[in-house]
Amino acid sequence: MLDRLREIVQEVNTATDLQSALDVIVSRVRDAMHTQVCSVYLLDTDINCHVLMASEGLRKESVGHVSLQLDEGLVGLVARNGEPVNLQDAQAHPNYHYLSETGEEAFSSFLGVPIIHHRKVLGVLVVQHREKRYFDAGEEAFLITLSAQLSGVIAAAEATGAIQGTSPSGQRRADASFSGISGASGVAIGQGVVVFPHADLKLIPARTTDDIPAELKSFQMALEAVRSDIRALGESVGQQLRPEERELFDVYLRMLDDDALGREVMDLIRQGSWAQGALADVANDHVKAFEQMKDPYLRERAADIKDLCSRVLFYLQETERATPREYPVHTILIGEELAPSMLMEVPREKLAGIISVMGSGNSHVAILARTMGIPTVMGAVDLPYHKLDGRSLIVDGYNGTVYSNPSDQLLARYREIIKEEEQLVRGLEVLIDLPAVTPDDHRVRLWVNTGLMTDVVRSLDHGAEGIGLFRTEVPFLLSERFPSEDEQADIYREQLEAFAPKKVTMRTLDVGGDKSLPYFPIEEENPFLGWRGIRVTLDHPEIFIVQARAMLRASEGLDNLQIMLPMVSNLDEVHRATQIIKRALRELQDEGLNVVMPPIGVMIELPAAVYLTRALCKIVDFVSVGSNDLTQYLLAVDRNNTRVADLYSSFHPAVLNALQQVVDGAHAEGKTVSICGEMAGDPGAAILLMAMGFDILSMNASTLLRVKAVIRAITLSSAKTVLDEVMQMTDAASIRRALDLALYNAGVDRLLRSSR
């Protein structure tokens, strides 16, 4: 049965459309289980019925025409309970419903299992047998496994719109939605563009082409390049190999012939597929087929096919890279795991939304998206993203939902939400030049987090009073090598000049964890507890001294620079880092530059630093809490892991107590304390942070006016009352509800949507 299961799964995966997959299932399952009937019923939400969509054994004319109400019959029973029903005499069961059109009266035994995807029942897979008998546990497990396989195929069909037209009602099915995690608030409507790492056959998206001759030419050129490589390799090592080993090179060349893999790929291109997608489809099908073979020698040939086709793919992608890509006006960027560099390749005015299959709302791509003000959904693990290139999509960054091929009604609803959001933003613009002062005259300074020059322009437009965090790693992430001292100095000078005389806080290079440089890879089993932040730069003083010199050079004549050290866990790290900065200062002064020692601060991101706040404040000029990492380390929750994303909350009582301890410790030493994590930009959190005594809240520019609106609407005394209440609470959900109520009572509940 295991062998049959593998064969069926393989065939289902290579089916060209949903109906073909259903037909494969019913035909192969009936044979594998030696029974007379196998059928698939799918839920049609337009008519609220389970429709017979495929069958082997029932009357063919009934397929697509026979349906059962939601709770009707044994199929309805399976769907309602979401669990298998196994009967030796189905007709004796009280839920049995006779369908005369199908001819099923001849069959006694019944086994039905639900087809479930993302906790939703999509339909029911059924087998029936003439004689009375129970299907055994192995048969039941076999059918459950296949139903799980089928659920993914149905979900993919829904996402691409292929399932439309299968409904007997003549209408479209309900809008296909896929859940993830909110990465950046807002709504985007646009066209999907799938991006992927190079030379990975498994991640190539499905795309059509309008220029078949050009795709054929590109493929033939790539084939010839690989043929040349193989001939050259054969000639260079041929004398060192036995004759039978040399024959392998001839085998490789024959695989690429027009009568083998090459012909299959070109056939798909002629049908309208782009070359890379056609190659990936053919390669993956052959690799799977060889991997299923029982003969060990043939099974090992799967690796040869994969290697050969990857070489062809490399040359295809080299050709593509030589031609700049055209992006749709409203691009929704989609990828399995997006990198900041992928975002930067899209012209900013065309990037409307972002979807990442991996990652969470607190991963650095999500943070960058919030900085850029782009609606984002992270962790959409069930999304068949490789099928969505060119598809119409809605990104709901408020609720963490993606809609594929949305109906006109759904599009109209979300266009209305976008219009309401634009009206809200325009309404907040009157606050740009007003201070963040509470009704009882308490002043809070609102700064911004930046990483790009475009962030600075947006920040100044929103009335920012300073930069609380300039992520210096962003230019490093977007470069193909370490930026030189001159290059860094130019970037830093732009930031400092744009904000002068307002303060600009530059964090020293913070890589490691989920931020790796392609030219400086850090491979670790547990990167978040490993070599990152200040640990990296102290171990590489040659990197640190160049950055420190660039920062100081950029500040000449402006004197608005502050330097902040990330991931500090002990005082020795601060002493060593300060010595390097002082050395850079002396060197520049010796070179004749008029530079001064800037204020030095540390980020409180680790539990160790929380307990060392007072000691740290004795040797630095300021402290700033990085609430994202502090939450991660206090709660032992990897913020990129979607499995535990629901455990990550900066409103956890332990996090709030740590924040209060940091404020109290810093103020006891007479030092200012800011917070620059994502929590600072949450309108609800602003109530607590203000009451705790934070001097500065630093956030993304897109949330600054919302936070200012809250501060100007709530008195400090009422905020302290709310803080006293929530500090007695024991769970994050209760605290969140208390803050929502406080916003409502203050008349700024319209800002609630943005704080999700």
N, C-alpha and C positions, 0 to 999 in steps of 0.2 A: 504493500500500500504506500510505503514511503517513496518508492521509486515512481509510482503512478502520480503521487502528489507532486513531486518535483517536475514531472513531465507536463502536468496540467498547468502548474504555475508558470512554467516556461512559456507554454503556448498562449496563456492568457496575457502575459506580459508583452507578447509580440503581436497581439491582435491590433488591427488598424483602427477599430472604433468600438464603442460600447456594445452595439448589437452583436458584433463578431465575438467579443469576449463572452457575452451571455450564451451565445450559441455553442462556443467551445466548452463552457462549463457544463451545460446540460447534457451535451453529447458525451463528453469524456467521463463525467461523474457517473452517468448511468452505466457505462461500460465497466468502470473501475469497481463499482459497488454491486455489479451483477444484479441489477434491479430493472424493473420495467419502465419507470418514469423518473425523470428529473426535471424540475421546473423552477423558474425564478419569477417571483412577484416583486414589483417595485412600487413604492409608495408614490402616488401622484397627488401632490398637495393641492392642485387646482380643482380636483374633483373629490378629494378626501377619500381615495380608494386605493386598494392594492391591486395593481393591474398585472395580469399574466403577460410577461414580456418575452419569455422564451420557454420552450418545453421540448423535450424529447420523450415521446410516449403518449402525450395527450393529443387531441385532434389539432392539427396545424392551423385550421381556420379559426380556432378560438384564441390563438396568440395575438395579443394586441387589442382584443375586443372584449375579453372577459375580465370582470373586476369584482372585488369584494369590498364592502364597506369597512371602515377602519377596524371595528370590533367584530366583524363577521367571520364565521367559520374558524377552522383551525389555524389558518394563516393569520387571522386577526388576533387569535389567542397568543401565538408565538410573538407577534409584533408588540402586543400590549405588555406582555410580561418580560420581553427582551431575553427570553431563554428558550432552549430547545423543547419540543414536544415530540415524544417517541411513543407511538401507539401500535399495537398489533392488530386492533380492530377499530379503525378510525370511524367507521359508520356507527359504532355503538356509543361514541362520545357525544355528550350533549351539545358541544359546539360545532359538530359536523354540519356542513352546509353543502348540499348537493348542487353541483353545477352541471346541468344536463348537456351544455354545449361542449364540454371537455371530454366526455366519455369516461370520467374517472370512477364510475360506479363499479367497474370491474376490479378495482384495486382496494385491498383491505388495509395493508400496513402503511403507516405514515411516519415520516421523520421530517420535521421542519426546524430550521435554525435561523435566528435573526441575522440580518446583514447590518452591522453597526459601524458607523464611522463618527468619531468625535462625540460619542455618547448619544448620537441620533440614530434611530432605526430607519434605514433606507429601504428595507424590503425583507423578503423571506426566501430562503433557499430550501426547496422541498424535494424529497425522494419518496416514491410510493412503490409498493410491491403487491403482486396479485395475491400470494398466499399470506395467511396470518402469521406474523412473526415479529419479534422485537429486533430492532437493529442493535448490534452490540456496541460496547463502549468505544472500540476502535473505529467503527464506522461513524459513530457520532462525532468523535474527535476529528476524523478525516473531513467531515462536512463542515464543522466549525472552522477548521483551518482554511478551507476554501472560501467560506463566507467572508472571513477577514481579508483574504486576498481580493475578493470581488469588491469589497467596500472601498478599497483604495482606487480601483478602476472606475467605480461609479462617481466617487468624489472628484476624480480628475476630469471625467466627462462633464460633470456639473460646472467645474471651474472654467472649462474651455468653451462651454455652450454646446458641446456635442450632444448633450442629452435632450436639447430642445428638439421638438418635432416627434419625440417618442411618445408623447402624451396622447391618449385617445380623445382627450377633451379638446384637442386642437390648439391648446394654449401653451405658453411656456411654463416650465416648472418654476417653483419659487426661486428667488435670487440666491445663488450659491454664495454662502458666507463661510469664512475661515477665521478662527479665533487665534489671536496672539496676545502680545502684551503691548500696552501703550509705550512707545518710545519717545514721541514728541507730539504734543497735542495739536489739533487742527484737523481739517478735512481736505483731501486732495482728490480730484477727479482727473484721470488722464489715461495714457496708453503705456502698457507694460514694456519695459526694456530689461531683459535678463542679462546680467553680467556674470562672468565665471572665470575661474583661474585658467591659465593657458595649459594646453596639452593634456586635458583631463577628459577622456571620452565619456565618462559617466555624467558630466555636468553640462554637456552641450544642450542648449535649449532647442525646441522645435521652432523653425521659422520657414516662411515661404519666401520665394524669390520671384521678382518680375523680370529678371534678366538671366534666363536659363543658359544661353550661350556663354555668358561671362562666368557663371558658376562652373560649367563644364570645363571651360578653359583653365580656370584656377585649379580645379581638381586634377586635370591632366598634367599641368605644370608641376603640381606637388608630387604626383606619382612619378614623374620623370626624375625629379630631384632625389626621391628616395631610391629609385632604381640606380641612379648614379652613385649614391652613397654605398649601396649594397655591393655593386660591382667593384668600387674602389676598395671597400673593406675586404672583399674576397681576394682581390689581387694582392693586397698588402700582407695578409696572413695565410694566404693559400698554401704556401710551401711548408708551413708549420703544422698543417692539418692532414689527417688521413683522407683518402678519397671519399669515403662515405660521409665524413664531416664536411668536406667541401661541397658536397651535393646539397647541403642545407641552404646555401646561398641561392642555388638554382630553384629550390622549393619556394623560397621567399619571393623570388622574381616571378615565379608562376602564379603565386597568390595574388599578385598585383595585376595580372593579365586582364585583358578585356573579357576573357571567358570565366573569370573567377570573381574575387572581391570587387575589382574595378568595375566590372559590368553591372553588378548589383547596385553599387553606389551611383553610377551614371543613370541607371533606370529610375532611381528615386529622384535624382536631380531633374530628369526630364518630366517627372510628375509634378514638379513645382517646389521641391525641397531645396534649401540652400546646401551648399557642398558640405560644410562642417556637420550639419544635422544628419544628412544622408550617410556620411561616413560613420558617424557615431552610431546611428541605428543599425547599420550593417555589421559594424564591428561588435557592438554589444550583443546582438543576436547570435553571432557566430561564437563569441566567447562563452556565452551562457550554454549554447548547444554543446560545445566541446567540454565544458566543465561538468556537464551531466553524464558524459560518456563513462562506461564502466571500465574500458581499457585504459590502464594507467598512462601508456605512451600517448594515446590520443588526448587524454585529459590534460597532459602537460603542454599540448600544442596551443591551448587557450592563451598561455602567456606569450607565445610567439605571435599570435594574431594581434593581441593587445599591443605588443611592442611595435609591430609593423604599422598598425593603423595610427598609433600615437605619433610615429615619425611623420606620416602623411599629414596628420592634423597640425603638427608643428609648422610645416611649410605652408599649409593653408592659412594659418593664423599669422605667419610672417607677412604674407601677401596682404591680409586684411589690415594689419597694423600700419602698412605703408599708405593706406587710404584713410583720411580722417572720417570718423563716423558721424552721420547725421542723426541728431536726436529729435524726437517729436517735440512740438511746442510745449506740451504738458507731459513730461516724462515721469513715469513712476518707475524708479530704479529697483530692481529685484535681484537678490542673490542669496546663495546658501549662507555665506558669511561675508558680509561686505567689509571692505577696508576703506579708511578715509581717502586713499588715493583714488578709489573707484568713484567716490562722490565728486571729487575734484575734476574728473574727466568730463563731467556733464556741465555745459554752460549754466551758470547759476540761474539765469532768467528762465531756463527751460526745466529745471529740476523742481517738480511739483510735489512729489512724495517718495517715500522710501519704504521698502519691505525687506526685512532680513529674516531668513528661516531660522538662523541661529542667533544667540545673544538674547539679552534681556533689556528692560527699560533703563538699566543703569550701566550698560556697556558703553565703551567710549564712542562707538559710532552713533549710538542714540544721543549721547551728550553733545556730540558735534552737530547732529541734526537739530537738536533744540537750540543750539547756538545760532544755527543758520535759519531757524524758524521754519523747518520743513516737516510737515506731518509725517509721522513714522510709526510703523508697526514692527515690533521685534518678536522673535520666538514663534513665528507662524509655522510650526513644525509639520502640520498636516497639509500645508499648501503645496499642490503639485506645480511648483513654480516654473519648472522647465517647459511647461506647456503654455505659459502665459505671455510669451513674447508677442507684442503687438495687440494684446487683448485690452478691451476697455475695463478699467478698474476703478474702484473707489477705495481710498485709504481713510479709515476712520481712526485717527490718532487719539481721539478721546476715549474710545472704548476698546481699542486694540483689535479692530476687526477689518478684514479685507473682503470686499465684494467683487466677484468676477462676472463679466457680462451683465451688468445691472440692467434692470428693466427701466422703462421711461419714468415710471412712478417713483422708483427708488432714486433715480438721478435727480428728479425734480425736488424730492425731499432734501437731498444733500446739497443741492444748489441753494436751497433756502437757508440751510444751516450756514453755508459759506457766506451768504449775504448778511445774515444776522451777526456773524463773527466780524465781518468788515465794519458793520455799523457800530459794534461794541468798541473796536479799535479806534474808530474815528471819534467816538464819544470820550475816549480816554485821552485823546491828544491834547485836550485843554489842560491836562495836568503836567505837560512836559516841562514848563518853566516854573512850576510851583514846587516848593520844598516838601520833603516827606516829614510832615509834622502832624502829630496827633491833635485832636480837638483840645486836649489839656496841655498843649505846647511842649511835647516831648519830641526831640529831633532824632531821626534815624538816617544815617547816610546810606544811599543806595548806589552801589558800584556794579560793574559788569564783569563777566568772564569773557575773554576773547581768545582767538587763536589765529584769526585771519584779519587782513586789513579791512575786508568788507564788514566784519563784525564791528570794527571801530566806527565806521560811518553810521551803521545802524544804531550803535550805542549812543553816539552824540545826538542823533536825531530823537532819541527817546529821553534825553535829559540826564544821562549818567553822570555821576559826580567823581568817578575815578575808575580804575581797573583793579579789581580785587584779585584777579587771576588771569595772567597771560600765559597760556599753555605753550611754552617754547618748543615742545616736542612736535607741534603740528607742522612747522616748516621742515623738521627732520623727517617726519612721516611722509611728506610729499616729495622728498628729494630722493635721488638714486644713490647718494653718497652723503657723508657728513658735510654739511654746509661749512664753507671756510669762515674765518674770522670776519673778513670783509662782508661776506654775504649775510652773516648773522647780524653784524652791526647795522647794515642797511635796513633789515627787517625790523630790528628793535628801535631804530631811530624813527621809523615811520609811526610806530605805536606811541612813542614818547612825545614826539612833536605834535601828533594829532590831539593828544590829551593835555599837553602842557597848559597851565602849570599844575593841573590835577595829577594826583599820584597814580603811578602805574606799577603794579606789583607783578614782577616777572618770576615765575617759578623755574628753577633750574631743571635741566633735562630730566623728565620723568618717563622712562621707558621700562619695559618689563611688564609682567602680569599679562594683560590683554593688549598691550601696545608694544609690538615688536617692529624693529626696523629691518627691512629686507636685506640690507647690507650689514647688519649687526645682529644676527639672529641669536635669540636666547632660548635654548631648548631645556626645559625643566619639567619634572613630573608634577610639581606643585608650584607654578610660577607666582601665584599671589603671595606665597610664603617664602619666596626665593629672592632672586637677585633683581631688584627693581629700585627705582627712585634714587635716593642719595647713595645707596649701596653701590650702584653701578658707577656713578660719577666719581666717587671717592676711590674706587678701584681703578679708575681710568682718569687720573689727574690731567692727562694730556687733552682729554675732551673737556674736562671741567674748566681748565685754565683758559682755553680758547673761548668758551662761552662767557666766562666771567669778564675777560678782556673786552669781548664784543659788547656786552651789556654796558660796561663802564664807559667805553668809547662813545657809545650811542647817547649816553646821558650828558655828555660834555655841554655845559652852558645851559642845560635845562634843569638839572638837579631835581627831577621828579621821579627818579627810579627807586623802587624798593625790590629787594631780592628775597625770595622765599624758598626754603629748603623742604623738599617733599620726603615723606616716608621716614621721618626721624624717629628713632626708638631709644636713643640715649644721648647724653650730653657730649660725649666724645666726638660723635659725628658732627655736631654743630661746631665744636672747636676746630676740627680738621677742615671743615668746609670754609669757615671764616678765615682761616690762615691762607687758604688758596685764593680767596677773594682779595685779601689784603696784599698778597704777593702780586696779583694782577694789577692792583691799584698802584703799587710802588713802581712796577715796570712801566706803566703808562705815564706816571708822573715823571719818571726818569727820561721818558721819550719826549717830554715837553707838553703833554696834554694837561689841561686844567680840569681834572676830575676829582671828585670828593667821594669819601666812603658813604655808600647809601645805607639806609636802615636795613637790617637783616632780620628776617622773621622765619618762623617754622610753621609747617602744617601739622595740625593735630589730627592724625589719621589712624593711629594705632592705640589700642588700649594702654600700652606702656606709656605713651606720650600724655594721655589723659592724667595718669597718676603723677607724671613729672611736670605738670603745667607750671607750677610755681618755680621749680628749679630751672626750667627752661627760660621762663620770663626774666630770671636774674641775669641771663647772658644774651638775650635777644631783645629787639626793639618792639616786636609785636608778634602775635600768634593768630593763626587763621585755621578754623576747623574745616576739614574736608569731609563733609557729612556722608558722602557716598562710600568712601573706603572705611570710615569709622563705623558706619552701620554694618558693612560687610564683615569686618573683623570682630565686632562685638557680638554679632549674631551667628558667626561661622556660616555665612551664606554666600556662596560664590554668586556674585551679581550677574554673571553671564549664563548661569545655569537655569534654564527654563523650568526644570523639575522642582526647584526650590524657590522660584521667583515669588511665590505667594507668601513666603516666610520673610522676605526682605521688606522692611518698613522702617523708615526713619522716625516713625511715631511710636516705635516700641518703647515701653517705659525705661528699659535699660539705656537706650540711646538718649532719651530726654534727660535722664539723670546725669549721664556723662557730659552732655552739653552744658548743663547748669554748673557742674563741677569745674569745667574749663573756664567759664565766664568768671566764676567766683575766684578762681586761682589767679587768673590774669589781672583782674581788677585789684586783688589784694597786693599785687606787685606794681600797680600803677601803669599797667600796659593795656593798650587797646586790643580788642579781640573781634575778629570778623568771622563770618562763615561763608564759604564759597562753594559748597556742594549744591546739588539740585534742590535740596530742601529750602534753600534761601529764596528760590523763585516760586515757591508754593504759596499762594495767597493765604491759605489757612495756616500754614506753618509760620508765616510772618507774625501772626498774633503771639505765638509762643516765644519766638526768637526775640521779639521786641520786649516782651515781659521779662525774659531771662536776663536781659541787659546787654545783648550783642550791640556793639558800637556801629558795625558795618554789616550790611547784607549784600553779598555779591552774587549776581545771577546772570542768566542769559538776557540779552536786551529785549527779547520778545515778551518777557514776563514782567519787566520792570514797572511799567505803568499800572499793571494789575495790582502788584504789591503796594505801589504808592497809593492807589485808591483805597486799599484796605487800611493802611496806616493812617491816612487822613480821615477815615470814617470811624475808627475805634480809639477810645481814650486809653492811655496807658493804664489807668486804674482798672478799667474793665478787662483789659488784656491780662493784667496780673490776677484778677479774679478767675478768669478762664484757666490760667496756668496753675493756680492753686488747686482747681478742681481736677484737671487732667493728671496732675502729679500724684493724685490719690488713686487713679485708675490703673488697672492691671493688664489691659490689652490694647493693641493698636487700633482695633476697629472701633472701640468705644471712644477713644481719643479723637479719631477722625470724625465721628458723628458729632462730638461736642464742638469741634472746630467748625463744622458745617453749620451747626445751629448758631454759633457766634457770628458767622458771616451773614446768616439770614437775619438775625436780630439787628445787625448793623446796616442792613439794607444793601449789602453788596453781594448777595447770593448769586447774582448774574455772573459773577466771576468763578463760580464753583466748577463749571465745565472745564475751565483751563487748568484746574489744579488736580486733574486726574491723569 
